[in-house]
Amino acid sequence: MKNVLGVCLIALTMCHVVAAQDPTVPVLRPGISVQLPVSHQATAMPEADQQDVTVVTITVDGNLYVGTRPVEPGELTGLTASPVYVKADARVSSQQLLTVLSALSNHQVVLLTLPTVTPAPGKLLPPYGVSLTLGRR
């Protein structure tokens, strides 16, 4: 019985290693979880899943993060990445969102949203978002 269990564990480990090396399988990045709003104007933004993108998250309680690092709104002006992906909880106040968008006024900004489409069973959808133009033209 021990041998069968050992073989099963080895086979399971091998399957996991092979799946982890498959470039077509999306890799989940560490991040802060929020309840995203839904937008009918959102389009697929697969580039938001890249490892080197900058994601600013606003949680329902008003906490602000760049990646998984807590920050203050004033620190956002020092970001050099473009575009900046903003992942704001759907329950965040308009004022909190506007404070973040004002701090990012010199950046291209994409608001991440939930898509209105339903994925096929077993298929993951890329991130969806709405591109914004901030400031005067």
N, C-alpha and C positions, 0 to 999 in steps of 0.2 A: 504494500500500500504506500509506503514511504517513497518508493521509486516512481510510482505513477504520479504522486503529488509533486515530486521534484521535477519530473519531465513536464508536467503541466505548467509549473511556475517558470521554468526556463522558456517554454514556448510562448507564454504570455509576455515575458520580458522581451523576447526577440521581436514579437509583433509590435510591441510598444516602441522599440528602437527603430524599426523599419518605418513605422508611421511617422515618427518624429523627424525622420530625414526626408520625407516626401515633400518636395517643394510646392506641390499643389495644395497641401493642407495648410490652412491659415494658422499662424502661430499667435496665441493669445498673449498680448502684452500686459504687463502689470499696470493697473490703473485704479482709479477711484470709481466706484459704481454709483450711477445716478439713474433716475427715472427720466428718460429722454422724451421730449415732446414729439408729436407726429406732425409732419408737414407734407402736403400734397405737392409742393414745389421742389421737394428734395430730390436729388439725383445721387447715383452711386458715386462714392468717393473712395475707391479701393486704396488710393495713396495714403489715406488716413491710417491704414494698418501698418505702414512701414515703421521700422524700429527707430528711425532717426527723426520722426516728426515731433513737433511741439504741440502738446495737448494741454489746454488750460481747462480745469474742471471747477465748476461752482456747485457745491452741494446744497441740499435743501436748507441746511442750517446756516448757509452763508460762508462756509469755509472755502478757501481758494487754494488750488494746487496747480503746479506746473509738473506734469507727469504725476509722480506720487509725493512730491516735495511740497509741504505747505508754504505758501507765500502770502505777502500783503499786496494789495492792488498796485501800490507804487512801484513794486519790483517788476511789473509787467512791461514798463516802458523800456527796460534794459534788454528785452528779448531781441534776438537778431534773426530768428527763423522767420521764414515766410513761405507758405501761409502758416497761420496759427489756427489750430482747430480748437474751437470752444465747445465744451461739453457741459451744458448747463442743465440742472435739474428742471423739470417742467414746472415745479412749484416755486422756483426762485422768483423773487420780486423783480419787477421791471427795473427798479432802481439799482439793484445789485448787478443785473446784466448790463445796464447802461454804464455803470462805473467801470466794469471790465472792458467793454467796447471802447470807452473813451481812452482808457490806458493803452489800448491796442490801435489807436487811430492811425498810426503810421505803418500798419501791417495789413496784408491781405488776410481776411478772416473768413473762416468757414464755420458756421454753426452746425454742429452734428445733431441729427434728428433720427427718429425711427422712420423707416420706410412705410408706405401704405400698402406695399405688396407683401404677400405671405410667401415665405420660402417653401420650396418643395420639401417633403419629408426627407430628413437626413442631409439637407444642403444648407450651408451657411451663406448668408448674404453679406456683401461687403458693407462697410459703414456708409451711411447716407448723410447728406448735408446740404446746406444752402449757402452759397458764396455771398459775401456782403461787400459793398463798397462803402467805406467810411470817410467822412469829411467832405469838404467842398471840392467841386471839380473846377 
